[in-house]
Each structure stands twice: as C-alpha cells, then as structure tokens.
Amino acid sequence: MRVGAYKGYVISVFIRDEHCPPHVHVRGNGWDARFRFSFLDGDVELWDVEPERRQPPMAVLKEIRGAIMQRHYLARARRIWWEYLQTVCLENHSWDWEAREVLPGLLIQPGVYVIARARHDVVGQKTILNLVRAPGFVEIEL
C-alpha cells in the first residue's frame, strides 16, 4: 500500500508476507531500502538497502528518512500497518512503569510489566498497551 512519494521515490507498506518490526519500503532505480518506524515515538531509521552495491548516496537516504518522518507520512504508514497487519510489534515485550519505556523480552522484576496486548488508535494517534497485572494501561501520544 502506497504511503506517499518523495522526489519520485515511492514509499510503501507491503501487506503480504510482512513481518516485524514495522517498516516501509522505498524503491529506487535498482535498489530497495527499508526504514523502520515505531508506534512509540516519531523516530525513523534506515534498516537496510538491497542490493548493497547499488545503494544510493547517504544524502538521498537521509532526505527520504526525513520525508518519512513527516507527521502525515508516518501517520499513514502506521494506519496501513495496523489495519492490515493488526500488530504494533510490542506484544511479549515488557513495560517499565517508572521509566515509561519498552524493554525487549519478557522481564519479571518489580515495576516491570509484560505487554499482553498493544494496539494503535488511528483516530487518536496513540498507542495503547494493556499490561499483565499492572495498575492500569498505558497510552502513548504520537
């Protein structure tokens, strides 16, 4: 599904046979780049470029990353990912209640709760985490 375009480069979320972490694809002339995004914050990072020998200049990839980080592109990428894949890729990780951050894996320690379910509220632009045996749930404004 098309997220948008930047200087002729098409930014897409593939909806078939896709996998975590959340990411978009950008096709260039003889190359395909993947950029990871998150349902926790507005950061986007270059994941990889295939084939590596055809990689465009880093300045081009930085420009594309900046375009993807624009609020409307990131919101659309999240909406498509959530609607078609029904995951924000946070289940079976842990939430540190005090630090207000996700910790990788299932951790059992005071103040850390397992993420039982995570979902994206498209309209409210937030991520909602339901935690095992926690004093409440977590809403993260995007």
Disulfide bonds with the S-S distance in Angstrom:
Cys20-Cys89 1.97
